[in-house]
């Protein structure tokens, strides 16, 4: 049982190290999902250009709105890199708690 606990602790520590390091290497450009949302909203074309205002030929001029709990993996523009680090740590902890909760429920059903 102790080996499993050590493995979990090592895994969480590794996730935190990678997550925090990723903050400093991450690109500010939109990812695929965000890029698709911009295209659907008509704020971007397939070539990456902004469509002209009032352009009837603007493809993807539908509506799509979603506000993430921590947009762009940050706690706000004023927080800067420390806010990004805190958002990553919060995401890892929330994911870990969710996985353990699901595992506990799943293992309780087998007993």
Phi and psi restraints in degrees (range 20) as a CNS / XPLOR table:
assign (resid 1 and name C) (resid 2 and name N)
       (resid 2 and name CA) (resid 2 and name C) 1.0 -66.6 20.0 2
assign (resid 2 and name N) (resid 2 and name CA)
       (resid 2 and name C) (resid 3 and name N) 1.0 -32.8 20.0 2
assign (resid 2 and name C) (resid 3 and name N)
       (resid 3 and name CA) (resid 3 and name C) 1.0 -65.0 20.0 2
assign (resid 3 and name N) (resid 3 and name CA)
       (resid 3 and name C) (resid 4 and name N) 1.0 -38.5 20.0 2
assign (resid 3 and name C) (resid 4 and name N)
       (resid 4 and name CA) (resid 4 and name C) 1.0 -65.4 20.0 2
assign (resid 4 and name N) (resid 4 and name CA)
       (resid 4 and name C) (resid 5 and name N) 1.0 -43.2 20.0 2
assign (resid 4 and name C) (resid 5 and name N)
       (resid 5 and name CA) (resid 5 and name C) 1.0 -62.2 20.0 2
assign (resid 5 and name N) (resid 5 and name CA)
       (resid 5 and name C) (resid 6 and name N) 1.0 -42.7 20.0 2
assign (resid 5 and name C) (resid 6 and name N)
       (resid 6 and name CA) (resid 6 and name C) 1.0 -64.8 20.0 2
assign (resid 6 and name N) (resid 6 and name CA)
       (resid 6 and name C) (resid 7 and name N) 1.0 -39.0 20.0 2
assign (resid 6 and name C) (resid 7 and name N)
       (resid 7 and name CA) (resid 7 and name C) 1.0 -64.1 20.0 2
assign (resid 7 and name N) (resid 7 and name CA)
       (resid 7 and name C) (resid 8 and name N) 1.0 -42.5 20.0 2
assign (resid 7 and name C) (resid 8 and name N)
       (resid 8 and name CA) (resid 8 and name C) 1.0 -64.7 20.0 2
assign (resid 8 and name N) (resid 8 and name CA)
       (resid 8 and name C) (resid 9 and name N) 1.0 -44.3 20.0 2
assign (resid 8 and name C) (resid 9 and name N)
       (resid 9 and name CA) (resid 9 and name C) 1.0 -62.8 20.0 2
assign (resid 9 and name N) (resid 9 and name CA)
       (resid 9 and name C) (resid 10 and name N) 1.0 -42.6 20.0 2
assign (resid 9 and name C) (resid 10 and name N)
       (resid 10 and name CA) (resid 10 and name C) 1.0 -63.9 20.0 2
assign (resid 10 and name N) (resid 10 and name CA)
       (resid 10 and name C) (resid 11 and name N) 1.0 -39.3 20.0 2
assign (resid 10 and name C) (resid 11 and name N)
       (resid 11 and name CA) (resid 11 and name C) 1.0 -65.0 20.0 2
assign (resid 11 and name N) (resid 11 and name CA)
       (resid 11 and name C) (resid 12 and name N) 1.0 -42.8 20.0 2
assign (resid 11 and name C) (resid 12 and name N)
       (resid 12 and name CA) (resid 12 and name C) 1.0 -65.4 20.0 2
assign (resid 12 and name N) (resid 12 and name CA)
       (resid 12 and name C) (resid 13 and name N) 1.0 -42.9 20.0 2
assign (resid 12 and name C) (resid 13 and name N)
       (resid 13 and name CA) (resid 13 and name C) 1.0 -62.0 20.0 2
assign (resid 13 and name N) (resid 13 and name CA)
       (resid 13 and name C) (resid 14 and name N) 1.0 -42.8 20.0 2
assign (resid 13 and name C) (resid 14 and name N)
       (resid 14 and name CA) (resid 14 and name C) 1.0 -63.8 20.0 2
assign (resid 14 and name N) (resid 14 and name CA)
       (resid 14 and name C) (resid 15 and name N) 1.0 -41.8 20.0 2
assign (resid 14 and name C) (resid 15 and name N)
       (resid 15 and name CA) (resid 15 and name C) 1.0 -61.7 20.0 2
assign (resid 15 and name N) (resid 15 and name CA)
       (resid 15 and name C) (resid 16 and name N) 1.0 -41.0 20.0 2
assign (resid 15 and name C) (resid 16 and name N)
       (resid 16 and name CA) (resid 16 and name C) 1.0 -66.3 20.0 2
assign (resid 16 and name N) (resid 16 and name CA)
       (resid 16 and name C) (resid 17 and name N) 1.0 -42.5 20.0 2
assign (resid 16 and name C) (resid 17 and name N)
       (resid 17 and name CA) (resid 17 and name C) 1.0 -63.1 20.0 2
assign (resid 17 and name N) (resid 17 and name CA)
       (resid 17 and name C) (resid 18 and name N) 1.0 -47.3 20.0 2
assign (resid 17 and name C) (resid 18 and name N)
       (resid 18 and name CA) (resid 18 and name C) 1.0 -64.9 20.0 2
assign (resid 18 and name N) (resid 18 and name CA)
       (resid 18 and name C) (resid 19 and name N) 1.0 -43.3 20.0 2
assign (resid 18 and name C) (resid 19 and name N)
       (resid 19 and name CA) (resid 19 and name C) 1.0 -61.7 20.0 2
assign (resid 19 and name N) (resid 19 and name CA)
       (resid 19 and name C) (resid 20 and name N) 1.0 -45.1 20.0 2
assign (resid 19 and name C) (resid 20 and name N)
       (resid 20 and name CA) (resid 20 and name C) 1.0 -68.0 20.0 2
assign (resid 20 and name N) (resid 20 and name CA)
       (resid 20 and name C) (resid 21 and name N) 1.0 -40.6 20.0 2
assign (resid 20 and name C) (resid 21 and name N)
       (resid 21 and name CA) (resid 21 and name C) 1.0 -65.5 20.0 2
assign (resid 21 and name N) (resid 21 and name CA)
       (resid 21 and name C) (resid 22 and name N) 1.0 -34.9 20.0 2
assign (resid 21 and name C) (resid 22 and name N)
       (resid 22 and name CA) (resid 22 and name C) 1.0 -62.7 20.0 2
assign (resid 22 and name N) (resid 22 and name CA)
       (resid 22 and name C) (resid 23 and name N) 1.0 -28.9 20.0 2
assign (resid 22 and name C) (resid 23 and name N)
       (resid 23 and name CA) (resid 23 and name C) 1.0 -57.0 20.0 2
assign (resid 23 and name N) (resid 23 and name CA)
       (resid 23 and name C) (resid 24 and name N) 1.0 -37.8 20.0 2
assign (resid 23 and name C) (resid 24 and name N)
       (resid 24 and name CA) (resid 24 and name C) 1.0 -84.7 20.0 2
assign (resid 24 and name N) (resid 24 and name CA)
       (resid 24 and name C) (resid 25 and name N) 1.0 -10.8 20.0 2
assign (resid 24 and name C) (resid 25 and name N)
       (resid 25 and name CA) (resid 25 and name C) 1.0 -110.6 20.0 2
assign (resid 25 and name N) (resid 25 and name CA)
       (resid 25 and name C) (resid 26 and name N) 1.0 -6.1 20.0 2
assign (resid 25 and name C) (resid 26 and name N)
       (resid 26 and name CA) (resid 26 and name C) 1.0 -69.4 20.0 2
assign (resid 26 and name N) (resid 26 and name CA)
       (resid 26 and name C) (resid 27 and name N) 1.0 146.4 20.0 2
assign (resid 26 and name C) (resid 27 and name N)
       (resid 27 and name CA) (resid 27 and name C) 1.0 -85.7 20.0 2
assign (resid 27 and name N) (resid 27 and name CA)
       (resid 27 and name C) (resid 28 and name N) 1.0 148.4 20.0 2
assign (resid 27 and name C) (resid 28 and name N)
       (resid 28 and name CA) (resid 28 and name C) 1.0 -85.3 20.0 2
assign (resid 28 and name N) (resid 28 and name CA)
       (resid 28 and name C) (resid 29 and name N) 1.0 -5.8 20.0 2
assign (resid 28 and name C) (resid 29 and name N)
       (resid 29 and name CA) (resid 29 and name C) 1.0 -72.5 20.0 2
assign (resid 29 and name N) (resid 29 and name CA)
       (resid 29 and name C) (resid 30 and name N) 1.0 152.5 20.0 2
assign (resid 29 and name C) (resid 30 and name N)
       (resid 30 and name CA) (resid 30 and name C) 1.0 -66.6 20.0 2
assign (resid 30 and name N) (resid 30 and name CA)
       (resid 30 and name C) (resid 31 and name N) 1.0 144.5 20.0 2
assign (resid 30 and name C) (resid 31 and name N)
       (resid 31 and name CA) (resid 31 and name C) 1.0 -80.7 20.0 2
assign (resid 31 and name N) (resid 31 and name CA)
       (resid 31 and name C) (resid 32 and name N) 1.0 -175.3 20.0 2
assign (resid 31 and name C) (resid 32 and name N)
       (resid 32 and name CA) (resid 32 and name C) 1.0 -61.3 20.0 2
assign (resid 32 and name N) (resid 32 and name CA)
       (resid 32 and name C) (resid 33 and name N) 1.0 -44.3 20.0 2
assign (resid 32 and name C) (resid 33 and name N)
       (resid 33 and name CA) (resid 33 and name C) 1.0 -66.3 20.0 2
assign (resid 33 and name N) (resid 33 and name CA)
       (resid 33 and name C) (resid 34 and name N) 1.0 -44.6 20.0 2
assign (resid 33 and name C) (resid 34 and name N)
       (resid 34 and name CA) (resid 34 and name C) 1.0 -66.1 20.0 2
assign (resid 34 and name N) (resid 34 and name CA)
       (resid 34 and name C) (resid 35 and name N) 1.0 -38.2 20.0 2
assign (resid 34 and name C) (resid 35 and name N)
       (resid 35 and name CA) (resid 35 and name C) 1.0 -64.0 20.0 2
assign (resid 35 and name N) (resid 35 and name CA)
       (resid 35 and name C) (resid 36 and name N) 1.0 -40.8 20.0 2
assign (resid 35 and name C) (resid 36 and name N)
       (resid 36 and name CA) (resid 36 and name C) 1.0 -64.0 20.0 2
assign (resid 36 and name N) (resid 36 and name CA)
       (resid 36 and name C) (resid 37 and name N) 1.0 -41.7 20.0 2
assign (resid 36 and name C) (resid 37 and name N)
       (resid 37 and name CA) (resid 37 and name C) 1.0 -62.5 20.0 2
assign (resid 37 and name N) (resid 37 and name CA)
       (resid 37 and name C) (resid 38 and name N) 1.0 -40.7 20.0 2
assign (resid 37 and name C) (resid 38 and name N)
       (resid 38 and name CA) (resid 38 and name C) 1.0 -63.7 20.0 2
assign (resid 38 and name N) (resid 38 and name CA)
       (resid 38 and name C) (resid 39 and name N) 1.0 -38.1 20.0 2
assign (resid 38 and name C) (resid 39 and name N)
       (resid 39 and name CA) (resid 39 and name C) 1.0 -65.8 20.0 2
assign (resid 39 and name N) (resid 39 and name CA)
       (resid 39 and name C) (resid 40 and name N) 1.0 -44.4 20.0 2
assign (resid 39 and name C) (resid 40 and name N)
       (resid 40 and name CA) (resid 40 and name C) 1.0 -63.9 20.0 2
assign (resid 40 and name N) (resid 40 and name CA)
       (resid 40 and name C) (resid 41 and name N) 1.0 -35.7 20.0 2
assign (resid 40 and name C) (resid 41 and name N)
       (resid 41 and name CA) (resid 41 and name C) 1.0 -77.0 20.0 2
assign (resid 41 and name N) (resid 41 and name CA)
       (resid 41 and name C) (resid 42 and name N) 1.0 -8.0 20.0 2
assign (resid 41 and name C) (resid 42 and name N)
       (resid 42 and name CA) (resid 42 and name C) 1.0 81.6 20.0 2
assign (resid 42 and name N) (resid 42 and name CA)
       (resid 42 and name C) (resid 43 and name N) 1.0 13.6 20.0 2
assign (resid 42 and name C) (resid 43 and name N)
       (resid 43 and name CA) (resid 43 and name C) 1.0 -91.5 20.0 2
assign (resid 43 and name N) (resid 43 and name CA)
       (resid 43 and name C) (resid 44 and name N) 1.0 -3.6 20.0 2
assign (resid 43 and name C) (resid 44 and name N)
       (resid 44 and name CA) (resid 44 and name C) 1.0 -151.6 20.0 2
assign (resid 44 and name N) (resid 44 and name CA)
       (resid 44 and name C) (resid 45 and name N) 1.0 146.7 20.0 2
assign (resid 44 and name C) (resid 45 and name N)
       (resid 45 and name CA) (resid 45 and name C) 1.0 -101.9 20.0 2
assign (resid 45 and name N) (resid 45 and name CA)
       (resid 45 and name C) (resid 46 and name N) 1.0 176.2 20.0 2
assign (resid 45 and name C) (resid 46 and name N)
       (resid 46 and name CA) (resid 46 and name C) 1.0 -65.0 20.0 2
assign (resid 46 and name N) (resid 46 and name CA)
       (resid 46 and name C) (resid 47 and name N) 1.0 -21.9 20.0 2
assign (resid 46 and name C) (resid 47 and name N)
       (resid 47 and name CA) (resid 47 and name C) 1.0 -89.1 20.0 2
assign (resid 47 and name N) (resid 47 and name CA)
       (resid 47 and name C) (resid 48 and name N) 1.0 -2.0 20.0 2
assign (resid 47 and name C) (resid 48 and name N)
       (resid 48 and name CA) (resid 48 and name C) 1.0 92.8 20.0 2
assign (resid 48 and name N) (resid 48 and name CA)
       (resid 48 and name C) (resid 49 and name N) 1.0 -4.6 20.0 2
assign (resid 48 and name C) (resid 49 and name N)
       (resid 49 and name CA) (resid 49 and name C) 1.0 -80.5 20.0 2
assign (resid 49 and name N) (resid 49 and name CA)
       (resid 49 and name C) (resid 50 and name N) 1.0 156.5 20.0 2
assign (resid 49 and name C) (resid 50 and name N)
       (resid 50 and name CA) (resid 50 and name C) 1.0 -82.6 20.0 2
assign (resid 50 and name N) (resid 50 and name CA)
       (resid 50 and name C) (resid 51 and name N) 1.0 129.7 20.0 2
assign (resid 50 and name C) (resid 51 and name N)
       (resid 51 and name CA) (resid 51 and name C) 1.0 -66.7 20.0 2
assign (resid 51 and name N) (resid 51 and name CA)
       (resid 51 and name C) (resid 52 and name N) 1.0 150.3 20.0 2
assign (resid 51 and name C) (resid 52 and name N)
       (resid 52 and name CA) (resid 52 and name C) 1.0 -67.4 20.0 2
assign (resid 52 and name N) (resid 52 and name CA)
       (resid 52 and name C) (resid 53 and name N) 1.0 145.5 20.0 2
assign (resid 52 and name C) (resid 53 and name N)
       (resid 53 and name CA) (resid 53 and name C) 1.0 -63.1 20.0 2
assign (resid 53 and name N) (resid 53 and name CA)
       (resid 53 and name C) (resid 54 and name N) 1.0 133.1 20.0 2
assign (resid 53 and name C) (resid 54 and name N)
       (resid 54 and name CA) (resid 54 and name C) 1.0 74.8 20.0 2
assign (resid 54 and name N) (resid 54 and name CA)
       (resid 54 and name C) (resid 55 and name N) 1.0 12.2 20.0 2
assign (resid 54 and name C) (resid 55 and name N)
       (resid 55 and name CA) (resid 55 and name C) 1.0 -74.3 20.0 2
assign (resid 55 and name N) (resid 55 and name CA)
       (resid 55 and name C) (resid 56 and name N) 1.0 113.5 20.0 2
assign (resid 55 and name C) (resid 56 and name N)
       (resid 56 and name CA) (resid 56 and name C) 1.0 -68.5 20.0 2
assign (resid 56 and name N) (resid 56 and name CA)
       (resid 56 and name C) (resid 57 and name N) 1.0 -18.0 20.0 2
assign (resid 56 and name C) (resid 57 and name N)
       (resid 57 and name CA) (resid 57 and name C) 1.0 -87.7 20.0 2
assign (resid 57 and name N) (resid 57 and name CA)
       (resid 57 and name C) (resid 58 and name N) 1.0 0.8 20.0 2
assign (resid 57 and name C) (resid 58 and name N)
       (resid 58 and name CA) (resid 58 and name C) 1.0 -62.9 20.0 2
assign (resid 58 and name N) (resid 58 and name CA)
       (resid 58 and name C) (resid 59 and name N) 1.0 116.8 20.0 2
assign (resid 58 and name C) (resid 59 and name N)
       (resid 59 and name CA) (resid 59 and name C) 1.0 -84.6 20.0 2
assign (resid 59 and name N) (resid 59 and name CA)
       (resid 59 and name C) (resid 60 and name N) 1.0 143.7 20.0 2
assign (resid 59 and name C) (resid 60 and name N)
       (resid 60 and name CA) (resid 60 and name C) 1.0 77.7 20.0 2
assign (resid 60 and name N) (resid 60 and name CA)
       (resid 60 and name C) (resid 61 and name N) 1.0 32.3 20.0 2
assign (resid 60 and name C) (resid 61 and name N)
       (resid 61 and name CA) (resid 61 and name C) 1.0 -85.0 20.0 2
assign (resid 61 and name N) (resid 61 and name CA)
       (resid 61 and name C) (resid 62 and name N) 1.0 31.2 20.0 2
assign (resid 61 and name C) (resid 62 and name N)
       (resid 62 and name CA) (resid 62 and name C) 1.0 -76.4 20.0 2
assign (resid 62 and name N) (resid 62 and name CA)
       (resid 62 and name C) (resid 63 and name N) 1.0 -170.9 20.0 2
assign (resid 62 and name C) (resid 63 and name N)
       (resid 63 and name CA) (resid 63 and name C) 1.0 -120.1 20.0 2
assign (resid 63 and name N) (resid 63 and name CA)
       (resid 63 and name C) (resid 64 and name N) 1.0 138.6 20.0 2
assign (resid 63 and name C) (resid 64 and name N)
       (resid 64 and name CA) (resid 64 and name C) 1.0 -155.5 20.0 2
assign (resid 64 and name N) (resid 64 and name CA)
       (resid 64 and name C) (resid 65 and name N) 1.0 123.1 20.0 2
assign (resid 64 and name C) (resid 65 and name N)
       (resid 65 and name CA) (resid 65 and name C) 1.0 -134.2 20.0 2
assign (resid 65 and name N) (resid 65 and name CA)
       (resid 65 and name C) (resid 66 and name N) 1.0 136.3 20.0 2
assign (resid 65 and name C) (resid 66 and name N)
       (resid 66 and name CA) (resid 66 and name C) 1.0 -156.5 20.0 2
assign (resid 66 and name N) (resid 66 and name CA)
       (resid 66 and name C) (resid 67 and name N) 1.0 132.3 20.0 2
assign (resid 66 and name C) (resid 67 and name N)
       (resid 67 and name CA) (resid 67 and name C) 1.0 -114.7 20.0 2
assign (resid 67 and name N) (resid 67 and name CA)
       (resid 67 and name C) (resid 68 and name N) 1.0 113.9 20.0 2
assign (resid 67 and name C) (resid 68 and name N)
       (resid 68 and name CA) (resid 68 and name C) 1.0 -72.1 20.0 2
assign (resid 68 and name N) (resid 68 and name CA)
       (resid 68 and name C) (resid 69 and name N) 1.0 152.8 20.0 2
assign (resid 68 and name C) (resid 69 and name N)
       (resid 69 and name CA) (resid 69 and name C) 1.0 -60.5 20.0 2
assign (resid 69 and name N) (resid 69 and name CA)
       (resid 69 and name C) (resid 70 and name N) 1.0 -38.4 20.0 2
assign (resid 69 and name C) (resid 70 and name N)
       (resid 70 and name CA) (resid 70 and name C) 1.0 -131.5 20.0 2
assign (resid 70 and name N) (resid 70 and name CA)
       (resid 70 and name C) (resid 71 and name N) 1.0 79.0 20.0 2
assign (resid 70 and name C) (resid 71 and name N)
       (resid 71 and name CA) (resid 71 and name C) 1.0 -59.7 20.0 2
assign (resid 71 and name N) (resid 71 and name CA)
       (resid 71 and name C) (resid 72 and name N) 1.0 139.0 20.0 2
assign (resid 71 and name C) (resid 72 and name N)
       (resid 72 and name CA) (resid 72 and name C) 1.0 56.7 20.0 2
assign (resid 72 and name N) (resid 72 and name CA)
       (resid 72 and name C) (resid 73 and name N) 1.0 30.7 20.0 2
assign (resid 72 and name C) (resid 73 and name N)
       (resid 73 and name CA) (resid 73 and name C) 1.0 53.9 20.0 2
assign (resid 73 and name N) (resid 73 and name CA)
       (resid 73 and name C) (resid 74 and name N) 1.0 47.5 20.0 2
assign (resid 73 and name C) (resid 74 and name N)
       (resid 74 and name CA) (resid 74 and name C) 1.0 -144.3 20.0 2
assign (resid 74 and name N) (resid 74 and name CA)
       (resid 74 and name C) (resid 75 and name N) 1.0 166.2 20.0 2
assign (resid 74 and name C) (resid 75 and name N)
       (resid 75 and name CA) (resid 75 and name C) 1.0 -99.2 20.0 2
assign (resid 75 and name N) (resid 75 and name CA)
       (resid 75 and name C) (resid 76 and name N) 1.0 15.0 20.0 2
assign (resid 75 and name C) (resid 76 and name N)
       (resid 76 and name CA) (resid 76 and name C) 1.0 129.7 20.0 2
assign (resid 76 and name N) (resid 76 and name CA)
       (resid 76 and name C) (resid 77 and name N) 1.0 155.8 20.0 2
assign (resid 76 and name C) (resid 77 and name N)
       (resid 77 and name CA) (resid 77 and name C) 1.0 -64.4 20.0 2
assign (resid 77 and name N) (resid 77 and name CA)
       (resid 77 and name C) (resid 78 and name N) 1.0 -29.3 20.0 2
assign (resid 77 and name C) (resid 78 and name N)
       (resid 78 and name CA) (resid 78 and name C) 1.0 -71.4 20.0 2
assign (resid 78 and name N) (resid 78 and name CA)
       (resid 78 and name C) (resid 79 and name N) 1.0 -22.8 20.0 2
assign (resid 78 and name C) (resid 79 and name N)
       (resid 79 and name CA) (resid 79 and name C) 1.0 -76.8 20.0 2
assign (resid 79 and name N) (resid 79 and name CA)
       (resid 79 and name C) (resid 80 and name N) 1.0 -25.9 20.0 2
assign (resid 79 and name C) (resid 80 and name N)
       (resid 80 and name CA) (resid 80 and name C) 1.0 64.8 20.0 2
assign (resid 80 and name N) (resid 80 and name CA)
       (resid 80 and name C) (resid 81 and name N) 1.0 -149.5 20.0 2
assign (resid 80 and name C) (resid 81 and name N)
       (resid 81 and name CA) (resid 81 and name C) 1.0 -62.3 20.0 2
assign (resid 81 and name N) (resid 81 and name CA)
       (resid 81 and name C) (resid 82 and name N) 1.0 -39.6 20.0 2
assign (resid 81 and name C) (resid 82 and name N)
       (resid 82 and name CA) (resid 82 and name C) 1.0 -59.6 20.0 2
assign (resid 82 and name N) (resid 82 and name CA)
       (resid 82 and name C) (resid 83 and name N) 1.0 -35.6 20.0 2
assign (resid 82 and name C) (resid 83 and name N)
       (resid 83 and name CA) (resid 83 and name C) 1.0 -66.1 20.0 2
assign (resid 83 and name N) (resid 83 and name CA)
       (resid 83 and name C) (resid 84 and name N) 1.0 -37.4 20.0 2
assign (resid 83 and name C) (resid 84 and name N)
       (resid 84 and name CA) (resid 84 and name C) 1.0 -66.5 20.0 2
assign (resid 84 and name N) (resid 84 and name CA)
       (resid 84 and name C) (resid 85 and name N) 1.0 -42.4 20.0 2
assign (resid 84 and name C) (resid 85 and name N)
       (resid 85 and name CA) (resid 85 and name C) 1.0 -61.9 20.0 2
assign (resid 85 and name N) (resid 85 and name CA)
       (resid 85 and name C) (resid 86 and name N) 1.0 -44.7 20.0 2
assign (resid 85 and name C) (resid 86 and name N)
       (resid 86 and name CA) (resid 86 and name C) 1.0 -64.0 20.0 2
assign (resid 86 and name N) (resid 86 and name CA)
       (resid 86 and name C) (resid 87 and name N) 1.0 -37.3 20.0 2
assign (resid 86 and name C) (resid 87 and name N)
       (resid 87 and name CA) (resid 87 and name C) 1.0 -65.0 20.0 2
assign (resid 87 and name N) (resid 87 and name CA)
       (resid 87 and name C) (resid 88 and name N) 1.0 -41.6 20.0 2
assign (resid 87 and name C) (resid 88 and name N)
       (resid 88 and name CA) (resid 88 and name C) 1.0 -64.7 20.0 2
assign (resid 88 and name N) (resid 88 and name CA)
       (resid 88 and name C) (resid 89 and name N) 1.0 -45.4 20.0 2
assign (resid 88 and name C) (resid 89 and name N)
       (resid 89 and name CA) (resid 89 and name C) 1.0 -62.1 20.0 2
assign (resid 89 and name N) (resid 89 and name CA)
       (resid 89 and name C) (resid 90 and name N) 1.0 -42.8 20.0 2
assign (resid 89 and name C) (resid 90 and name N)
       (resid 90 and name CA) (resid 90 and name C) 1.0 -61.7 20.0 2
assign (resid 90 and name N) (resid 90 and name CA)
       (resid 90 and name C) (resid 91 and name N) 1.0 -42.4 20.0 2
assign (resid 90 and name C) (resid 91 and name N)
       (resid 91 and name CA) (resid 91 and name C) 1.0 -62.7 20.0 2
assign (resid 91 and name N) (resid 91 and name CA)
       (resid 91 and name C) (resid 92 and name N) 1.0 -41.6 20.0 2
assign (resid 91 and name C) (resid 92 and name N)
       (resid 92 and name CA) (resid 92 and name C) 1.0 -65.6 20.0 2
assign (resid 92 and name N) (resid 92 and name CA)
       (resid 92 and name C) (resid 93 and name N) 1.0 -44.5 20.0 2
assign (resid 92 and name C) (resid 93 and name N)
       (resid 93 and name CA) (resid 93 and name C) 1.0 -65.0 20.0 2
assign (resid 93 and name N) (resid 93 and name CA)
       (resid 93 and name C) (resid 94 and name N) 1.0 -43.6 20.0 2
assign (resid 93 and name C) (resid 94 and name N)
       (resid 94 and name CA) (resid 94 and name C) 1.0 -62.3 20.0 2
assign (resid 94 and name N) (resid 94 and name CA)
       (resid 94 and name C) (resid 95 and name N) 1.0 -43.0 20.0 2
assign (resid 94 and name C) (resid 95 and name N)
       (resid 95 and name CA) (resid 95 and name C) 1.0 -63.0 20.0 2
assign (resid 95 and name N) (resid 95 and name CA)
       (resid 95 and name C) (resid 96 and name N) 1.0 -42.9 20.0 2
assign (resid 95 and name C) (resid 96 and name N)
       (resid 96 and name CA) (resid 96 and name C) 1.0 -62.6 20.0 2
assign (resid 96 and name N) (resid 96 and name CA)
       (resid 96 and name C) (resid 97 and name N) 1.0 -44.9 20.0 2
assign (resid 96 and name C) (resid 97 and name N)
       (resid 97 and name CA) (resid 97 and name C) 1.0 -62.2 20.0 2
assign (resid 97 and name N) (resid 97 and name CA)
       (resid 97 and name C) (resid 98 and name N) 1.0 -41.6 20.0 2
assign (resid 97 and name C) (resid 98 and name N)
       (resid 98 and name CA) (resid 98 and name C) 1.0 -62.9 20.0 2
assign (resid 98 and name N) (resid 98 and name CA)
       (resid 98 and name C) (resid 99 and name N) 1.0 -42.9 20.0 2
assign (resid 98 and name C) (resid 99 and name N)
       (resid 99 and name CA) (resid 99 and name C) 1.0 -65.2 20.0 2
assign (resid 99 and name N) (resid 99 and name CA)
       (resid 99 and name C) (resid 100 and name N) 1.0 -44.0 20.0 2
assign (resid 99 and name C) (resid 100 and name N)
       (resid 100 and name CA) (resid 100 and name C) 1.0 -65.5 20.0 2
assign (resid 100 and name N) (resid 100 and name CA)
       (resid 100 and name C) (resid 101 and name N) 1.0 -36.6 20.0 2
assign (resid 100 and name C) (resid 101 and name N)
       (resid 101 and name CA) (resid 101 and name C) 1.0 -64.7 20.0 2
assign (resid 101 and name N) (resid 101 and name CA)
       (resid 101 and name C) (resid 102 and name N) 1.0 -44.4 20.0 2
assign (resid 101 and name C) (resid 102 and name N)
       (resid 102 and name CA) (resid 102 and name C) 1.0 -64.6 20.0 2
assign (resid 102 and name N) (resid 102 and name CA)
       (resid 102 and name C) (resid 103 and name N) 1.0 -41.7 20.0 2
assign (resid 102 and name C) (resid 103 and name N)
       (resid 103 and name CA) (resid 103 and name C) 1.0 -64.1 20.0 2
assign (resid 103 and name N) (resid 103 and name CA)
       (resid 103 and name C) (resid 104 and name N) 1.0 -39.3 20.0 2
assign (resid 103 and name C) (resid 104 and name N)
       (resid 104 and name CA) (resid 104 and name C) 1.0 -65.9 20.0 2
assign (resid 104 and name N) (resid 104 and name CA)
       (resid 104 and name C) (resid 105 and name N) 1.0 -43.7 20.0 2
assign (resid 104 and name C) (resid 105 and name N)
       (resid 105 and name CA) (resid 105 and name C) 1.0 -65.0 20.0 2
assign (resid 105 and name N) (resid 105 and name CA)
       (resid 105 and name C) (resid 106 and name N) 1.0 -42.3 20.0 2
assign (resid 105 and name C) (resid 106 and name N)
       (resid 106 and name CA) (resid 106 and name C) 1.0 -65.9 20.0 2
assign (resid 106 and name N) (resid 106 and name CA)
       (resid 106 and name C) (resid 107 and name N) 1.0 -40.3 20.0 2
assign (resid 106 and name C) (resid 107 and name N)
       (resid 107 and name CA) (resid 107 and name C) 1.0 -74.8 20.0 2
assign (resid 107 and name N) (resid 107 and name CA)
       (resid 107 and name C) (resid 108 and name N) 1.0 -27.2 20.0 2
assign (resid 107 and name C) (resid 108 and name N)
       (resid 108 and name CA) (resid 108 and name C) 1.0 -67.5 20.0 2
assign (resid 108 and name N) (resid 108 and name CA)
       (resid 108 and name C) (resid 109 and name N) 1.0 -31.2 20.0 2
assign (resid 108 and name C) (resid 109 and name N)
       (resid 109 and name CA) (resid 109 and name C) 1.0 -70.8 20.0 2
assign (resid 109 and name N) (resid 109 and name CA)
       (resid 109 and name C) (resid 110 and name N) 1.0 -24.7 20.0 2
assign (resid 109 and name C) (resid 110 and name N)
       (resid 110 and name CA) (resid 110 and name C) 1.0 -83.1 20.0 2
assign (resid 110 and name N) (resid 110 and name CA)
       (resid 110 and name C) (resid 111 and name N) 1.0 -21.7 20.0 2
